[in-house]
């Protein structure tokens, strides 16, 4: 029992914030940001643009690409860490904004930057029991909500956006969401967490050290479990937090630079939306082709980490 990908869509807010824009408002330089992170620009949502609004646009684009309507979807799972409202879930708001006329389940998962893989993990479990026929998974963040423009060590790192994938139940276990693994370690809470006044508290260097071992570790676990090596994988799309982390992790796994999909220069770190936005970018631009095998590892606040193997 498995799944297959039937549609995808993404959304990036109109406003682009460049490194040069940051130079004008804080003590930073384009050179520092590019050298330390690989980031050049990121998208920021408009003030009145909500997480649910962005998720709905990405979802509608995925539905259109799949030739479906929201009523054809049997479950919506939204990975997000930045919803404006405590309740209801963004998933339910998306159903409302899309004009669903039938009852279907929708919920959010909070796995920070690993959230999208937590969402895929849930979907895989539902497909394996054939409980739902079509599941839409959305990764969406408005990280700009949390940015403190007085803290240059975090303000330049994040961006906003949304991506959605629709999977359909399939009897093949070699397509769609083939495998997932997710983990969490609450002892590392202090490394990266939110504050009661909605700010990002991060020990960058400590988080970095964890990321360069946890992400490749999860990716290797998935490859071992699937009985494959880096040679069998067409693209590795690591969570887009820092170019140096991406390159170090991929080289530990034996992936050549040509197989690493990088969008951190364009989107910066969009947390739970990062992997799906990168995947959508790859498919939109003909970089990722139908039938290819994608390995997607991520890590984030919690700490949480994991990886997924998807055939598109
Ligand atoms: O999705 C998970 C999210 N988190 C991450 O992935 C973060 C992982 N960590 C990182 O990516 C890196 O640690 C950072 C990019 C956050 C920082 O890079 P770093 O090479 O670890 O720099 P650092 O924190 O050790 O700071 C080096 C210097 C410091 O100055 P001093 O103390 O050496 O004088 C900082 O104050 O760089 C300074 N600095 C900046 N300078 C210019 C910090 N932020 C900036 C900035 N512009 N924006």
Boltz pocket constraint, residues with backbone or C-beta under 6 A from the ligand:
constraints:
  - pocket:
      binder: B
      contacts: [[A, 27], [A, 28], [A, 29], [A, 32], [A, 33], [A, 36], [A, 37], [A, 113], [A, 152], [A, 153], [A, 154], [A, 156], [A, 192], [A, 202], [A, 203], [A, 204], [A, 205], [A, 206], [A, 207], [A, 208], [A, 211], [A, 241], [A, 242], [A, 269], [A, 271], [A, 299], [A, 300], [A, 301]]
      max_distance: 6.0
